[in-house]
Structure formats: C-alpha cells, structure tokens
Amino acid sequence: KGDITTTTTQVTKDGTTTTTTKTTRNQPKIYPDLCSQVKCKETVCLPEQKLVSRPNAFNHCCPLQTCVCQCNSVPMCNSDEELVPMQVKGKCCPELTCERRRSQCSVMTQETVVRKGTCQTKVLLPSCTGFCLSSVNWEGTEWKSQCSSCKQVESTVMTLTLTCEDGSTVGQDITVPSSCACGQCN
C-alpha cells in the first residue's frame, strides 16, 4: 500500500533488452527535530553546585535536571577534635570547622567469648566506650593533669549459659554496665 514500483527497460545498440524493476517503500514524511521547538524549564545552579541531567520518561525532549552540591574543602582535624558542619544561609555547602570534641561516653555492645574452665559462650556484652576530655594545664608553678575516662555509672547482672566440652551447660552471672559517663581517672 503506497509503495512505488518503477520498471526501467533498456535496449542496447546490439538489440539486447535489459529490464530493471525497482520497488520503493513509501516512507512517512520526515519532520524536522521536534525537540528543537520545545521550550524546556531551565535549571540554574549556585556556583558550588553541578547540574545533573537524567532522562525524562514523560518528555524525551526535556531531561530532568537537578543541582547537586560540590563541596571541595574538608579540613583535617586533630585527634581531640571533631568535624562540625554549620549550614550557611544561601550556600549549598556547609561551612566545616574543627571543634574540640565533647565528652561522648555510652554503653556499647560487642561480641565477646566468655569462658569458665572448659565451658564457653559467645555473647553480646555491654561495655563503656567513648571519648572523655583530658588535659594537662599549667597552674601557677607546675603542670596539673586533669584526666577523665569513660566509666560505668550503673550496672546490672547478666546471666549467661555456657556450653562445656562434654555437652553440659553451666550458668555464669556477670555484672555489666547499664549506664556510663566520663569520670575522674584512677
């Protein structure tokens, strides 16, 4: 339907006849690029942002565009400092500064093997873990140490069941921390 057939017959000087038949499929009219006529929403990014485009399933002419922060400089903090981000109004990237760590001491659990003779069990045991401020300062005529460490404040008893090599079991009570805080070093 709509195909074009062209038959060409050619007679040469010596009297031979050559017939060529050519069928051309009727192609739909080719329109200029439609996307060049579509007005897409323009996305403008801040100087520290990068424009990221991805395909738009609903409109192939206009990709989805978003601005993504490109924050470059991150200061190196000392071991007694932590990186603190502070959001600045009108800026994409937070301002990063190093501040002296605050005491952070809390109950954390870790997998531990508890043994008693030939009996043992693997259990998650609570312990006091964290960072407590300590310092050595000049006071009058000498250096004074102010030491604090992460310590147990309150405790509870945890009853464990240990399995022995011969297959029997034995009970074991362990006192474990239920709350922790920074306290004076011993």
RODRENNU-430300 format. One line per 5 residues: number of its first residue (from 1); for each residue x, y, z of N, C-alpha, C. Coordinates in steps of 0.2 Angstrom, whole numbers. Example, Ala and Ser with C-alpha at 12.3 -4.5 7.8 and 13.67 -1.06 7.14 Angstrom:
REM RODRENNU-430300
1> 66 -28 39 62 -22 39 66 -16 39 | 64 -11 35 68 -5 36 64 0 39
REM end
This chain:
REM RODRENNU-430300
1> 4 -6 0 0 0 0 4 6 0 | 4 10 -5 8 16 -5 15 15 -8 | 16 9 -10 23 8 -12 24 10 -20 | 30 12 -22 31 15 -28 35 10 -32 | 33 7 -38 36 2 -42 38 6 -48
6> 45 5 -50 47 9 -56 50 3 -60 | 48 2 -66 51 -3 -71 55 1 -76 | 61 -1 -77 65 3 -82 67 -3 -88 | 66 -1 -94 68 -6 -99 73 -2 -103 | 79 -6 -104 84 -3 -108 86 -7 -114
11> 86 -4 -120 88 -8 -126 95 -5 -128 | 100 -10 -129 106 -8 -131 107 -8 -138 | 113 -5 -141 114 -5 -148 114 -12 -152 | 116 -17 -148 116 -23 -152 109 -27 -151 | 104 -24 -149 97 -26 -149 95 -30 -142
16> 100 -31 -137 98 -34 -131 94 -29 -127 | 89 -33 -123 85 -29 -119 86 -30 -112 | 87 -25 -107 88 -26 -100 82 -23 -97 | 78 -27 -92 73 -24 -89 75 -24 -81 | 74 -18 -78 75 -17 -71 69 -15 -68
21> 67 -19 -62 61 -17 -58 64 -15 -51 | 62 -9 -49 64 -6 -43 57 -4 -39 | 57 -7 -33 51 -6 -28 53 -1 -22 | 50 4 -21 52 9 -16 47 9 -11 | 48 8 -5 43 8 1 41 16 1
26> 35 17 2 33 24 3 35 26 11 | 39 30 12 42 32 18 37 38 21 | 36 38 28 32 44 30 36 50 29 | 33 56 29 36 62 28 41 63 35 | 47 65 33 52 66 39 51 74 41
31> 49 74 48 48 81 50 55 84 54 | 56 90 54 62 92 57 62 90 65 | 67 90 68 68 88 75 63 92 79 | 58 88 82 53 92 86 56 95 93 | 61 92 95 63 94 102 66 101 101
36> 69 103 95 71 110 95 66 115 95 | 60 113 95 54 118 95 51 118 102 | 53 113 107 50 113 113 54 117 118 | 51 121 122 54 125 127 54 121 134 | 60 120 136 61 116 142 62 121 148
41> 60 119 154 62 123 160 69 123 161 | 72 129 162 79 130 163 81 130 171 | 85 125 173 88 125 179 94 128 180 | 94 133 185 100 137 186 103 135 193 | 110 133 193 113 131 200 117 136 203
46> 118 136 209 123 140 213 130 139 210 | 135 143 211 142 142 209 145 136 212 | 143 134 218 147 127 220 142 121 219 | 138 122 214 133 116 213 135 114 205 | 133 108 204 134 105 197 127 103 195
51> 126 104 189 120 102 185 120 95 183 | 115 91 185 115 84 184 108 83 180 | 109 80 174 103 78 170 102 71 169 | 96 69 169 94 62 168 88 62 163 | 87 56 160 81 56 155 75 56 159
56> 70 59 155 63 61 157 59 56 154 | 56 51 157 51 46 154 45 49 151 | 43 55 154 37 58 151 38 63 146 | 44 66 145 45 70 140 53 70 137 | 54 66 132 61 64 130 64 71 128
61> 61 76 126 64 82 124 67 86 130 | 64 85 136 66 89 141 69 85 147 | 75 84 148 78 79 153 76 82 160 | 76 78 165 75 80 172 82 83 174 | 82 89 177 88 92 179 88 94 187
66> 93 92 190 94 94 197 101 97 199 | 101 101 204 108 104 206 110 100 212 | 117 98 212 120 94 217 126 98 219 | 126 98 226 132 101 229 138 98 228 | 143 102 226 150 100 225 154 104 231
71> 155 100 236 159 103 242 166 101 242 | 171 105 241 178 103 240 182 102 246 | 182 108 250 187 108 255 185 105 262 | 188 100 264 187 97 271 193 98 275 | 193 101 281 199 102 285 200 96 288
76> 207 95 290 209 89 294 209 91 301 | 206 87 305 205 89 312 210 85 316 | 212 87 322 217 84 327 213 78 330 | 216 73 333 213 68 336 208 70 342 | 209 75 345 204 78 350 199 82 348
81> 198 83 341 193 87 338 189 83 334 | 183 86 332 178 83 328 176 88 322 | 174 86 317 172 90 311 165 92 312 | 163 98 312 157 101 314 154 105 308 | 149 103 304 146 106 299 141 112 301
86> 142 118 298 137 123 300 134 126 293 | 127 125 293 124 127 287 124 135 286 | 126 138 281 126 145 279 120 146 275 | 116 151 277 110 153 273 113 155 266 | 110 153 260 111 155 254 117 151 251
91> 120 146 254 125 142 252 123 135 252 | 126 131 247 124 124 246 128 120 251 | 135 122 251 139 118 256 139 121 263 | 140 116 268 140 119 274 147 121 276 | 148 126 280 155 128 282 157 122 287
96> 163 120 286 166 114 290 171 117 295 | 171 116 301 176 118 306 178 112 311 | 184 113 313 186 108 318 185 111 325 | 181 107 329 180 109 336 182 104 341 | 184 106 347 186 101 352 180 96 354
101> 182 90 354 177 85 355 174 86 362 | 167 85 362 164 85 368 164 78 371 | 163 77 377 164 70 380 158 66 377 | 160 60 375 155 56 372 156 49 375 | 152 47 380 153 41 384 147 37 384
106> 146 31 382 140 27 382 141 20 382 | 135 16 383 135 9 383 135 7 376 | 140 2 374 140 -1 368 141 -8 369 | 138 -12 364 139 -19 364 144 -22 359 | 148 -27 361 152 -30 357 152 -38 358
111> 153 -41 352 153 -49 353 159 -51 357 | 158 -55 362 164 -57 366 163 -65 368 | 168 -68 369 168 -75 371 169 -75 378 | 165 -78 382 165 -79 390 167 -86 391 | 172 -87 395 175 -94 397 175 -95 404
116> 173 -101 406 174 -103 413 176 -110 413 | 183 -112 414 185 -118 414 185 -121 406 | 182 -126 405 181 -129 398 175 -127 395 | 171 -122 398 164 -120 396 165 -113 393 | 161 -112 388 161 -105 385 155 -104 381
121> 154 -97 380 148 -95 375 150 -88 372 | 147 -87 366 148 -81 363 142 -77 364 | 143 -70 366 138 -66 368 139 -59 367 | 134 -55 366 135 -48 365 135 -45 372 | 141 -42 374 142 -39 381 142 -32 381
126> 138 -28 385 139 -21 385 145 -19 389 | 148 -13 386 154 -10 389 153 -3 389 | 157 1 393 158 8 392 163 10 387 | 161 14 382 165 16 377 164 23 375 | 169 27 373 168 34 371 175 38 372
131> 174 44 372 179 49 372 178 54 378 | 182 55 382 182 60 388 187 64 388 | 186 71 389 191 76 389 196 75 394 | 202 76 393 208 76 397 213 81 395 | 217 84 400 221 89 398 227 90 404
136> 232 93 402 237 95 406 238 102 406 | 237 106 411 237 113 411 242 116 416 | 245 122 414 250 125 419 246 129 424 | 247 127 430 244 130 436 249 133 441 | 250 140 440 255 143 445 262 141 444
141> 264 136 447 271 134 447 272 127 444 | 267 124 442 268 117 439 262 115 435 | 263 109 431 258 106 427 254 102 431 | 247 103 430 242 99 433 238 95 428 | 238 89 429 234 84 425 227 84 427
146> 222 84 422 215 83 423 213 78 418 | 212 72 421 211 66 417 204 63 419 | 200 62 413 194 58 414 193 53 409 | 190 48 411 189 42 407 182 39 407 | 180 35 402 173 33 401 172 27 406
151> 167 28 411 167 23 416 159 21 417 | 159 15 420 152 13 422 149 17 428 | 143 19 427 139 23 432 134 18 436 | 130 14 432 126 10 435 127 3 432 | 125 -2 435 126 -9 432 120 -14 433
156> 120 -19 430 115 -24 431 119 -31 430 | 115 -36 432 118 -43 432 115 -46 426 | 120 -49 422 118 -53 416 119 -60 417 | 114 -65 416 115 -72 417 116 -75 411 | 122 -79 410 124 -82 404 124 -90 405
161> 122 -93 399 123 -101 399 129 -102 395 | 134 -106 398 140 -108 395 139 -115 393 | 142 -117 387 141 -124 385 148 -127 386 | 149 -133 389 155 -136 391 157 -141 385 | 163 -143 385 166 -148 380 162 -154 380
166> 160 -157 386 156 -163 387 149 -162 385 | 147 -156 383 140 -155 381 135 -153 386 | 138 -153 393 134 -150 398 134 -142 398 | 129 -139 402 129 -132 402 130 -130 410 | 133 -124 410 134 -121 417 132 -113 417
171> 129 -111 422 127 -104 422 132 -99 425 | 133 -93 422 138 -88 424 134 -81 425 | 135 -78 430 132 -71 431 138 -66 430 | 137 -61 426 142 -56 425 139 -49 426 | 142 -45 430 140 -38 431 142 -34 425
176> 137 -31 422 138 -27 416 136 -20 417 | 139 -15 413 136 -8 414 129 -7 411 | 125 -3 414 119 -1 411 119 6 409 | 123 10 412 124 17 410 131 19 411 | 134 24 407 141 26 408 141 33 408
181> 147 36 410 148 43 410 156 44 411 | 158 50 409 165 52 410 166 53 417 | 172 51 420 173 51 427 181 52 428 | 183 55 434 190 56 436 194 49 435 | 200 50 432 204 44 431 206 41 438
186> 208 35 439 210 32 445 217 33 446
REM end
